[in-house]
Amino acid sequence: MLNNKANNDLHERFAQNVDVGIMIFEQAWCYPSFAGMDPDPVGRLLEIPSVVAMKQVGLYTLPDVFTMLDRYHDCLAYIDTSDGYTMTVCLGYTLGN
């Protein structure tokens, strides 16, 4: 299992070798190290210039999602394919601001 530093190093090395935007995609079912990344490790990954998006798969807690949207809304495209979860997050975020 990768710790946060190893996860960041992995993404940095990947970013140095591709010329495309990178989407953070939590895949706990496949890579346990990505399970429940909290806002701080996500912020460190966003320091990599080519990291531009995050795909939600429902393993983040709602407070963490609100924190990430609040902190990183200007530099992160938030993508979700779960309509119910997205609606809950968007409604909660809108009502909170």
C-alpha positions as CSV (number, residue, x, y, z in Angstrom):
1,M,0.0,0.0,0.0
2,L,1.4,3.4,-1.0
3,N,1.6,6.1,1.7
4,N,0.8,9.7,0.7
5,K,4.4,10.6,-0.2
6,A,4.8,7.5,-2.5
7,N,1.4,8.3,-4.1
8,N,2.5,11.8,-4.8
9,D,5.9,10.7,-6.2
10,L,4.1,8.2,-8.4
11,H,1.9,11.0,-9.9
12,E,4.8,13.4,-10.3
13,R,6.8,10.8,-12.2
14,F,3.8,10.0,-14.4
15,A,3.2,13.7,-15.0
16,Q,6.8,14.2,-16.2
17,N,6.3,11.5,-18.8
18,V,3.0,12.5,-20.4
19,D,1.7,15.6,-22.1
20,V,-1.9,15.4,-21.0
21,G,-4.1,16.4,-18.0
22,I,-4.3,13.9,-15.2
23,M,-7.4,13.0,-13.3
24,I,-7.1,11.8,-9.7
25,F,-9.3,8.7,-9.5
26,E,-9.8,7.0,-6.2
27,Q,-9.9,3.3,-6.9
28,A,-9.9,1.7,-3.5
29,W,-11.3,-1.5,-4.9
30,C,-8.2,-1.8,-7.1
31,Y,-5.6,0.2,-5.2
32,P,-6.2,0.4,-1.5
33,S,-3.7,3.2,-1.2
34,F,-6.2,5.5,-2.9
35,A,-9.0,4.7,-0.4
36,G,-10.4,7.8,1.2
37,M,-7.8,10.4,0.3
38,D,-8.5,13.4,2.5
39,P,-8.2,17.0,1.4
40,D,-4.5,17.5,2.3
41,P,-3.1,14.7,0.1
42,V,-5.4,15.8,-2.7
43,G,-4.0,19.4,-2.3
44,R,-0.5,18.1,-2.6
45,L,-1.4,16.2,-5.8
46,L,-2.9,19.4,-7.2
47,E,0.5,21.1,-6.9
48,I,1.5,18.9,-9.9
49,P,0.6,21.3,-12.8
50,S,-1.0,18.6,-15.0
51,V,-3.4,17.3,-12.3
52,V,-6.6,19.0,-13.4
53,A,-9.5,16.8,-12.3
54,M,-10.8,14.4,-9.6
55,K,-13.3,11.6,-10.2
56,Q,-15.6,10.9,-7.3
57,V,-16.5,7.3,-6.6
58,G,-18.2,7.8,-3.3
59,L,-15.5,6.7,-0.9
60,Y,-14.8,10.3,0.3
61,T,-16.8,11.5,3.3
62,L,-19.2,14.3,2.5
63,P,-17.3,16.7,4.9
64,D,-14.1,15.9,3.0
65,V,-15.8,16.5,-0.4
66,F,-17.2,19.9,0.8
67,T,-13.7,20.8,2.1
68,M,-12.1,19.8,-1.3
69,L,-14.7,21.8,-3.3
70,D,-14.2,24.8,-1.1
71,R,-10.4,24.7,-1.1
72,Y,-9.8,23.6,-4.7
73,H,-12.8,24.7,-6.8
74,D,-10.6,27.1,-8.8
75,C,-8.1,24.5,-9.9
76,L,-10.0,21.2,-10.0
77,A,-12.7,19.8,-12.2
78,Y,-14.9,17.6,-10.0
79,I,-16.3,14.6,-11.9
80,D,-18.9,12.2,-10.7
81,T,-20.9,9.5,-12.5
82,S,-23.2,8.9,-9.5
83,D,-26.1,11.3,-10.0
84,G,-27.5,10.8,-6.5
85,Y,-24.2,11.5,-4.8
86,T,-23.5,14.5,-7.0
87,M,-26.8,16.0,-6.4
88,T,-26.4,15.6,-2.6
89,V,-22.9,17.1,-2.7
90,C,-23.9,20.0,-5.0
91,L,-27.0,20.9,-3.0
92,G,-25.1,20.7,0.3
93,Y,-22.2,22.8,-1.1
94,T,-24.6,25.4,-2.6
95,L,-26.6,25.7,0.7
96,G,-23.4,26.0,2.7
97,N,-22.0,29.0,0.7
